Amino acid sequence: QVQLVESGGGLVQVGGSLRLSCAASGVIFSINSIGWYRQGPGKQRELVARITITSGGSTNYADSVKGRFTISRDNAKSTVYLQMNSLKPEDTAVYYCNSVFSPAPWGQGTQVTVSS
């Protein structure tokens, strides 16, 4: 089974930046694509970015973060990153990572709070 641990969240002002990390362990060869998800206060969890782990590393972004967030991977470290720039108050949420097509049990996530 795959285990995924998120880190890197925090409190940041509007316009600031943060980089989140997602460290994977376990049966990671079974993962084809990893996504970063977020769940804001009173909202449903949504997929904001995803990256293919196999060759190519193609990426996709939700419209709400396109041009501001960048997802990347370091296969040697079994880690996926989410660079978040130009943060807005509406980006405030708990951020999670997970396999897109074969989800593992959800982790604790990492809290991102953007203050105005």
N, C-alpha and C positions, 0 to 999 in steps of 0.2 A: 504494500500500500504506500501511497505517496503522502508525505508530510510537507506542508508549506508553512513557512513562518514569515510574517510581514514585519517590517521595521522601518523607521525613518520619519514617522509622522511627528507633528508638533504644532505649535502655535506660530502663525506667521501673519504679517500685515498684508493688506491688499497690495497686489503687485509683486509680492515676494515669490520666492522659489523654495521648493523642497525636492529631495530625491528619496523615493521609497525603494526599498529592497525586498525581494521575495526569494528566500532561500529554500530550495527544494531538496528533499532527501527521500530515501526509500526506492521504490521501483520507478525511477524517473524515466527509464527508457520507454515506458508506455505513454509518456506525455507527447502529444503532437503539437498542442497549442496551449499557451498560458495567457490568461486574461487578468487584467486589473479591474476590479469591480468596486463600487462604492455604494454606501447606503447613508443618505442624509437623514436628518431628523424628520420623522413622519413620512418618509418616502420608501419606496421599494428599492431593493438592490438593483443596480444597473451596471452593465458592462461598459467601461469607458475606453479600454484599449486592449488589444490582444496582439500576440506575436507568435509566429510559427517557430517551434523549437528546432525542427528539422531543417535541412538545407534551404537557404533562401532567406529565412527570417522575415517573411512578409508581415506587414503590420496593418492594423485597422483601428480607427478611432471613432468614437462617438462625435457627432457634430458639435456638441457642447464643449469639447476639449481640443478639437482639431486646431493645429497651429500653436497650441500652448503646451501640450503634453507630448512627451516622447517616450515610447517604450523601447527597451533594448534588452539584450540578453548576453550573458557571459556563460557559455556552455561549460567551459572548464571549471567554473565555480558553481555551476548549477544554480545560477542566480539570475533573476529577471528584475530590471529596474524600471521605475517610472519617474522620469524627470518632469516636474511640474513647474511651469513658469507663468508669470502674469496671473497669479492666483486671485480668485474672486471670492466674495463671501459665499456664493452659491456652490463653491467647491468644498465647503465644510461638510465632512462626512467621515465615516469609518471606512477605510480602504482595505480591501481584501484581494488576495490573488488566489487563483485556482486554475486547474486544468479546465479548458473550455468544453471538451467533448467527453471527458471521463472525470467528473468532479470528485474530489476527495472531500472528506468532512471539512467544513469551514473552520478556519482558524480564528484567532482572537481579533485579527485585523489591527490596523494602526490608525489612530485618530488624527485627522487633519482639521485644524481650526483656522479659518482665515478671518481676521478681525478688520473691521472697517474704521 
